Amino acid sequence: MSASVTWQSVRAEALRRIRTREWQPGALIPHEAELAQELGCARATVNRALRDLAEAGYLDRRRKGGTRVTETPVRRAVFDIAIIRQEVEQSGAAYAYALLEDRPEPLPADLAATLDMKPGTRWRHVIALHSAGGRPFCLEDRWLNPQLAANGRADFTAVSANEWLVRNVPFTGGELAFGARKADTALAARLGCARGNALFAVERVTRTDSAPVTAVTLIYAPGYRLATQLG
């Protein structure tokens, strides 16, 4: 195995094969282990290169479905996972955090299916409220894989699961969805708004190559505005 083979050189070779149609649009590419053997490098080096090409829109990587060349390569927007405390402080408001619930519970059936977990699997369920300027800002409703979050021992009393995960648990991919929620009685009480108000919600699942890490729903109080940049 050659130490001179970097993930950047593997990326360049894979991109060459895509652009010359050696790897046709829509076609499955060789497995990481095959490419690692062919190119004389570690599988982790190949994985890093293919992840970068997937993030750039050239490859479509699916769990249990292999990696394919995208039919039409597109530029993809990249979203950083923000630390909510920093988001509030950067707005100039005073930040506050309260842990509302933290206990092991069986995953809901629909979420267990999304995460490819067996029905009844127990994960750590954490609910917390982030505030800005003395007013509710965001409700964090999170499920944590206890095997990947310090075996369930991380303390979220003073530091949110959001911030702890960003700082301590790497991930390789996931899914992200945006939507609207209508405030029911419980949400209205926690977010200090009227019942029936439209609320902005972010649903996110993050994974390693071998297992899901967390599934979270972030629900923001009325007036929240999401802003990002196109690169």
Protein Blocks (a to p, Z undefined) as FASTA:
>chain_A
ZZklcfklmmmmmmmmmmnomagghiacddfklmmmmnopafklmmmmmmmmmmnopacc
dehkapaddfbacdddddddddfklmmmmnopacddddfbdcdddddfklmmmnopaehi
acddddddddeehiafbdcdddddfklngnopaccklbcfklmmmmmmccfbdcdddddd
dddfklmmmnopaehiacdddddddddfkbcfbdcdddddehiacddddZZ
